[in-house]
Amino acid sequence: MKLKAKNLRWLAGRPVIILTPETAKEMNIHVNERVGIVHNKKKIYAVVDIFSNLIKDNEVGISEELLTFLPIKNGSYVDVFPADLFSGGRIIKKKLMGERLSEEEIHTLISEISHNNLTEAEIAFFVSAEQFHGMDKKELIALTKSMIKTGNKINFNKKIIADKHCIGGIAGNRTTPLVVSICAAAGLTIPKTSSRAITSAAGTADTMETLTRVDFPQDKLVKIVNKVGACLVWNGSLNLSPSDDKIIHVERLLNLDVEPQLIASIMSKKIAAGSNRVLIDIPYGGGKINSLEKAKELGRKFEFVAKKFKIRLKVVYTLGNQPIGDGIGPVLEMFDIINVLRGDGPEDLKEKSISLSASLLALCDYKTPKKLARELLESGKAYEKFKEIVNAQNEANDFEKRIEKLKLAKFSKTFIVNKDKIIRKIDNKKINLLCRVLGAPQTKTAGVFLYKKIGRITKGEKLITLYSESEYKLRDAIKYFQEFEPIVLK
Amino acid sequence: MKLKAKNLRWLAGRPVIILTPETAKEMNIHVNERVGIVHNKKKIYAVVDIFSNLIKDNEVGISEELLTFLPIKNGSYVDVFPADLFSGGRIIKKKLMGERLSEEEIHTLISEISHNNLTEAEIAFFVSAEQFHGMDKKELIALTKSMIKTGNKINFNKKIIADKHCIGGIAGNRTTPLVVSICAAAGLTIPKTSSRAITSAAGTADTMETLTRVDFPQDKLVKIVNKVGACLVWNGSLNLSPSDDKIIHVERLLNLDVEPQLIASIMSKKIAAGSNRVLIDIPYGGGKINSLEKAKELGRKFEFVAKKFKIRLKVVYTLGNQPIGDGIGPVLEMFDIINVLRGDGPEDLKEKSISLSASLLALCDYKTPKKLARELLESGKAYEKFKEIVNAQNEANDFEKRIEKLKLAKFSKTFIVNKDKIIRKIDNKKINLLCRVLGAPQTKTAGVFLYKKIGRITKGEKLITLYSESEYKLRDAIKYFQEFEPIVLK
């Protein structure tokens, strides 16, 4: 049916059209059904909303997302027709039924997802299919390839580009700014792009944002890296893997982390950014993966993909049975980082960062890498590099001023133990949730400070301080802390 | 955050709120994220759309679906806050990971679905989980119970209420109006509610609609059944199982038919309508189920559920290797029905209807049921009953006039074989798709007429006629018929 397009300035999160109840009835289309829209011989799929007072009959209201893929002038006519199961849907069903997908099918699917042609429900079916049937090696390579193909690429024009990635799940554990500073101080090019927190108290991007701008267009990013050899920025607006962002959005509904998606997501972004020396940190024993054996299974898959794409990759397996560092939450983690860079700070965070840096330096053929990493950190050279990166990202020379401005949240509550005890367990997931109750990562100053890790704690010693900008949230968090026991004492 | 509610007359298919970009930013909420809305101590979940010119900052635009569950006066203030994983999500994840659900968990989930608190993506995860892990007997009973509990019930105030159901997949196969007419003529109370076509050329409701109104409120329905002992109506507006309608909507995205959902859907609707004698027709060998063995596996599950709910149920297994009846499409199927009722019409449809009627009569303790069914059909008594039902539903006495008005689509194309051949296969799915290309079920007069079934066909004999109201669609259908071979000749 020919309808007159009306551009509504409207973000719906997916390509949506609006019809009046009368037009919808005439077309025999219902709310949430799929339609095809054809304009200038280009076709796109969208779902239907019904709205009575925003447009007239025989008009079609159009969401911003749709205009991104199919530019339609206000007032021009488009063909709208009910759409049946389309290629993406057929491919998802095939995978859901346990069949293997060809490279071409995977590419069609990923391309449809990145063009916003699939509903979230369809993406959920695909995620479920991956969860159950996994992907074999060929599929995994095709998935990674498709995700690279559909996204932007960055060219830094360097022979060796290093990167590191942790699969996450451990509270605190903000090694990235330290590893980047150490390795860049050693002369490596290490353009690190990171995500914001999904289910945790802070992502590297959230933490860096307490000191510096993190959202850059690609050309700006290349300039920063060419100037100081590294960056610590947010990957969100770089569009390295548009389908991945959409799939993660759906996974997030149930806090899922589906393995083939996880591997292809990380590897495609590294490859798109031109990295050819990659260190992967897989914590086990309390984060996303329980046993070392499972961690190694995952690690071998990373190695396989890396080999296919001619990337030198090393996997390190680290113990993740409790948080790393003392502070958890964006500003609290930044304090840990600054302290470590100044020669102080939590031992576990410092030693893990040195060890990861050494592995990455070794991968890039540096001699005596462990010694080198420690020297660069303890001599203050890594700190200088960190300052350079922050100043370059801010286009200013005000690092010290920014550090001074960092402060913790207004309201706090410290728990002190009233007799000698043993800390048996500190649950990463529950600590992250506790921080979210306190307002992190949205509230950068919120979070917790851990005075002790697993082991003995003496009567009168501090256990933890909770920080929040809201008295109400602090009360909720105290209740959560007492009821859900993120720290188990005995 | 406290926001001023603005009721927009807006059907979004799920509870959605609209925020301005500024308000969303302040709340740190993104498009498609979930929020909780609290008003008068009642809470509901919704997802977020962002729209700049429909509401002001600090206002929240509200969709019709949300108002159904949480009445909010225009201009009153509501609390809106970001929502994390909620109970429904946790339960779905548990099932997705392969754990069994308790009765309480299933009830929470079904209740949240029926209250529109879950997004389609979350329902898709649940459907996938059922597809992979199935449901054990306890879960299946809990699912059926919850679906009954969350929907309306009908009370016909009769001791014996009969019903029949076919799990579908066979083109044509419009036995329901015949079985209902025969059994009601025998004196049974048989209040048959049916769906519209989902993936087929016509549902019973679509076919009945060629002659009569099919959409009734519950009180009206009870009146009709009390008057003529039966009805042939649409189940859509009766709200017997609101969660089921939503789940089916999501299944439809990939044309899925997940087994536990299928069983609970059928059984919950029968039980909600008070039926206590139920005949289930499971075709095998070419519809939804390939082998008799698989059909029997499914049948045993129906028997198990029926026993738990103290329903007398019989399963019949019928051969479904090709369409039943000559016409496929709403009006074409109605012609077959009228012809059979008048003592003529396709033999396969007639004999299957007699056989199903006999099984249902036997289940209701009638003696010599097969003989009785045949007599009622061949004597014209079933035809009289059918007229009564149609006239009662139309509140008129114009059956004959309505029959006269029935006509087929304007454009047609008949295929004639040009030499002696054998019809090897008639594919149900492809025949249904062919009818959809021709415009059925939206266009009631569209569809196909099959002159022959599997077996010999002689040079010069007609094979099939395609009917459409659109020349364009007819052209498409001819192409489909030639390329996809719904009928395989040799």
Chai-1 contact restraints between the chains, C-beta under 6 A:
chainA,res_idxA,chainB,res_idxB,connection_type,confidence,min_distance_angstrom,max_distance_angstrom,comment,restraint_id
A,R9,B,S52,contact,1.0,0.0,6.0,A-B,restraint_1
A,R9,B,N53,contact,1.0,0.0,6.0,A-B,restraint_2
A,W10,B,F51,contact,1.0,0.0,6.0,A-B,restraint_3
A,L11,B,V31,contact,1.0,0.0,6.0,A-B,restraint_4
A,L11,B,I50,contact,1.0,0.0,6.0,A-B,restraint_5
A,A12,B,D49,contact,1.0,0.0,6.0,A-B,restraint_6
A,G13,B,V31,contact,1.0,0.0,6.0,A-B,restraint_7
A,G13,B,N32,contact,1.0,0.0,6.0,A-B,restraint_8
A,N28,B,Q442,contact,1.0,0.0,6.0,A-B,restraint_9
A,V31,B,L11,contact,1.0,0.0,6.0,A-B,restraint_10
A,V31,B,G13,contact,1.0,0.0,6.0,A-B,restraint_11
A,N32,B,G13,contact,1.0,0.0,6.0,A-B,restraint_12
A,D49,B,A12,contact,1.0,0.0,6.0,A-B,restraint_13
A,I50,B,L11,contact,1.0,0.0,6.0,A-B,restraint_14
A,F51,B,W10,contact,1.0,0.0,6.0,A-B,restraint_15
A,S52,B,R9,contact,1.0,0.0,6.0,A-B,restraint_16
A,N53,B,R9,contact,1.0,0.0,6.0,A-B,restraint_17
A,G89,B,L254,contact,1.0,0.0,6.0,A-B,restraint_18
A,K93,B,L254,contact,1.0,0.0,6.0,A-B,restraint_19
A,E120,B,A121,contact,1.0,0.0,6.0,A-B,restraint_20
A,A121,B,E120,contact,1.0,0.0,6.0,A-B,restraint_21
A,A121,B,A121,contact,1.0,0.0,6.0,A-B,restraint_22
A,A121,B,A124,contact,1.0,0.0,6.0,A-B,restraint_23
A,A121,B,V250,contact,1.0,0.0,6.0,A-B,restraint_24
A,A121,B,L253,contact,1.0,0.0,6.0,A-B,restraint_25
A,E122,B,L253,contact,1.0,0.0,6.0,A-B,restraint_26
A,A124,B,A121,contact,1.0,0.0,6.0,A-B,restraint_27
A,A124,B,A124,contact,1.0,0.0,6.0,A-B,restraint_28
A,A124,B,F125,contact,1.0,0.0,6.0,A-B,restraint_29
A,F125,B,A124,contact,1.0,0.0,6.0,A-B,restraint_30
A,F125,B,S128,contact,1.0,0.0,6.0,A-B,restraint_31
A,F125,B,L254,contact,1.0,0.0,6.0,A-B,restraint_32
A,S128,B,F125,contact,1.0,0.0,6.0,A-B,restraint_33
A,S128,B,S128,contact,1.0,0.0,6.0,A-B,restraint_34
A,F132,B,F132,contact,1.0,0.0,6.0,A-B,restraint_35
A,V250,B,A121,contact,1.0,0.0,6.0,A-B,restraint_36
A,L253,B,A121,contact,1.0,0.0,6.0,A-B,restraint_37
A,L253,B,E122,contact,1.0,0.0,6.0,A-B,restraint_38
A,L254,B,G89,contact,1.0,0.0,6.0,A-B,restraint_39
A,L254,B,K93,contact,1.0,0.0,6.0,A-B,restraint_40
A,L254,B,F125,contact,1.0,0.0,6.0,A-B,restraint_41
A,N255,B,L85,contact,1.0,0.0,6.0,A-B,restraint_42
A,Q442,B,N28,contact,1.0,0.0,6.0,A-B,restraint_43
